[in-house]
Amino acid sequence: MDARAFVDELAKLEGSEGSLAHVELLEARPTVLEPFPEMPELLRSRLSFLGIDGLYPHQRDALDLLESGANVVIATGTASGKTLVYNLAFARTVLSDEKRTALYLFPTKALARDQLRQVRDLRLPQVRAAVFDGDTPQAERPLIRRNANLVMSNPDMLHRSILPGHARWADFFLRLSLVVVDEAHVARGVFGSHVAMVLRRLRRLIAHYGGQPQFVLASATIGNPAELAERLVGQPFSEITTDASPRGEKLFVLWNPPFVDEELGLRRSAISETSWLLRRLVESETRTLAFCRTRRSAELVAEFARRELPGSLKRKVKAYRAGYLAEERRELERQLSSGELLGMAATNALELGIDVGSLDAALLAGYPGTRASMWQQAGRAGRRSGSSLAVLVAQDDPLDQYLVQHPADLFSKPPEAAVIDPTNPYVVGPHVACAAREQPMTEQELEAFGPPASEAAEALIASGELFWRRGLLYHRGRESPHAKVDIRSASGHLFAIVDESTGALLGTVDEARAFHHVHPGAVYLHQGEQYEVSELDLVRNIALVARSDADYYTQPRTTTDLEVLRSLEEGSVGAVPAFFGEVRVTSQVVGFQRKSTQTLEIIDVVDLNLPPQVLTTKAVWWLLPPGVLGRARIGPTVLPGAAHAAEHAAIGLLPLVATCDRWDVGGLSTPLHPDTGIATIFIYDGYPGGAGIAERGYRSEERLLEATFDAVRQCPCARGCPSCVQSPKCGNGNEPLDKPAAVALLAAMLGRAWG
């Protein structure tokens, strides 16, 4: 495509001067190749057949490090050839010793199958590759264990099937030469902490059978690749971070939707603006992928774009998201790769390295939460020659609005560090039980799971689940602990979403989100079709839905109580005391609003009777002493709205300092908290035991509060809007909020004079 011409067209549109916030030119990078290292002639000929006549410098560096015996983490951009590195590493090994084996772990089943195609493209009969995951038929599994020397799987299958049945993998583990963890940056937060424990269990069993593999981790560009790799695997790593792959010129546009009401600070939604851009690009036959933050927004972007397209093009735009059945996702991937589809609106399920062909443009409907994800998504568009386009469409969100006004934070600063906490006791304990079930543990093996492992073992012994015998820690009982541990879900259970008229399974949602997204009466979208939830069965974990043509959407209302359990660290920021510690949060969905799709007005409020959900987690909190409130001139009647608005804005800016998005955390503000005795603002991790997000907020709190103050102060609205203090996830319907008082409060918290 001619990206410059498209941007020039945007610049000529009426009102574009307020929307075209920034254009960043990413220069083309030429091809630089280095010769292959020493390898069998058969492998050279296969590479030549694929048109590969040399390696990029970072690929050669990674292979040389592997040859020296190091573990390697490669953190480079999309389409930089990370896959070729580990494929060559294993191919080189197996051609010299056919008995060697390799285990590749991918975060998704779709990515494993996509990578299987790339391995088979090498056409090496010595490499017998197969996918072993939840979709693999039972009848094929013994054949794979006996015959495959390259097994592709995922951390979930490793946890639930391979490790519990390790005796059947004894020979494979003995001969294991390479373990690959692809898209390692996805292993962050609680999921990353679970993956770290699964990999420790894997290393323990490999050692039991005599294997000594090297590890290769592939990641997007993150700020701490070696640190992340070492926390995940528990071994030293060498890192490769210089991306020397070629690329064509890319224009990266920051687009701020125009105002629809400047006084109220209301802009056109990022969904509407992204669908408008998607339609324009599809009309010009530009192959485009639009990334959306939620399942609902992916459905809406695709549907809105289709409505405005002529008949012949309507069929060329579809949505793609997690929750679709596997067969449906693979067919959509095939259609996009083959060019049958010109436009697709997707969640970050397509952010990862699935091959969907050469695309020309990437649209980002809102900042995806991290610079690593932003570059992954933008990198899905672009060939090694020719120009491409990436457009970040800002949401009515404090962080998005801050970033379009401070583009240097996106393009000049290094990527964030990926945060995991392998010491989370809610993660360590269950995996200690799983490890003891797999193979009785020595004291030394227990220590390999980190400092909390001994305390977790003592608790499991006290409960009767584990016991010591002759210096070994055993698991007691007939029931396996593995089924109780869901390494991806904070809640453990999945709810099936079923069409009550046909019995068709439309998708799934985890328990932590079920009460919010598929409560009785909720409007649910699937591939442009609208449904209403008629029943949420809490016993069978099923949400029954029926087709609906309602012209409204639903938003849940919640109540939240928070109890401070203990303070772990204390300090201050500006003029206020600051704390980091453990809290217990009790939340309950008590009802929902029906809101007009056209006007956003509240149609009515419906009460619900759902059980409360209890979460023990980590939080950062700030006290608001009388002196601070006095300097801000905030009295008792204004305080609730001021604190609530400041809390919302701080949550919105938290991804600036922590690898997360606002849906990973929750908040509470109160004029008088019983555990602190004064007005307090809390921000807490939305995961049991915490995910390291609140802790990062505590350690970067001055920058967080400064950015929060700037974002609220600079917003042009008069009384508060979604770009500064309103939150899309507020369980109180964004009441009460007082923007001017929040600016004064934040200034006083930072010790600044104001007003």
Secondary structure, 3 states (H helix, E strand, C coil): CCHHHHHHHHHHCCCHHHCEEEEEEECCECCCCECCCCCCHHHHHHHHHCCCCCECHHHHHHHHHHHCCCCEEEECCCCCCHHHHHHHHHHHHHHHCCCCEEEEECCCHHHHHHHHHHHHHCCCCCCCEEECCCCCCHHHHHHHHHHCCEEEECHHHHHHHHCCCHHHHHHHHHCEEEEEECCHHHCCHHHHHHHHHHHHHHHHHHHHHCCCCEEEEEECCCCCHHHHHHHHHCCCCEEECCCCCCECCEEEEEECCCEEECCCCEECCHHHHHHHHHHHHHHCCCCEEEEECCHHHHHHHHHHHHHHCCHHHHCCEEEECCCCCHHHHHHHHHHHHHCCCCEEEECHHHCCCCCCCCECEEEEECCCCCHHHHHHHHCCECCCCCCEEEEEECCCCHHHHHHHHCCHHHHCCCCCCCCCCCCCHHHHHHHHHHHHHHCCECHHHHHCCCCHHHHHHHHHHHCCCEEEECCEEEECCCCCCHHHCCCCCCCCCEEEEEECCCCCEEEEEEHHHHHHHCCCCCEEEECCEEEEEEEEECCCCEEEEEECCCCEEEEEEEEEEEEEEEEEEEEEECCEEEEEEEEEEEEEEEEEEEEECCCCCEEEEEECCCCCEEEEEEEEEEEECHHHHHHCCCCCCCHHHHHHHHHHHHHHHHHHCCCCCHHHEEEEEECCCCCCCCEEEEEEECCCCCCCHHHHHHHCHHHHHHHHHHHHHHCCCCCCCCCCCCCCCCCCCCCCCCHHHHHHHHHHHCCCCCC
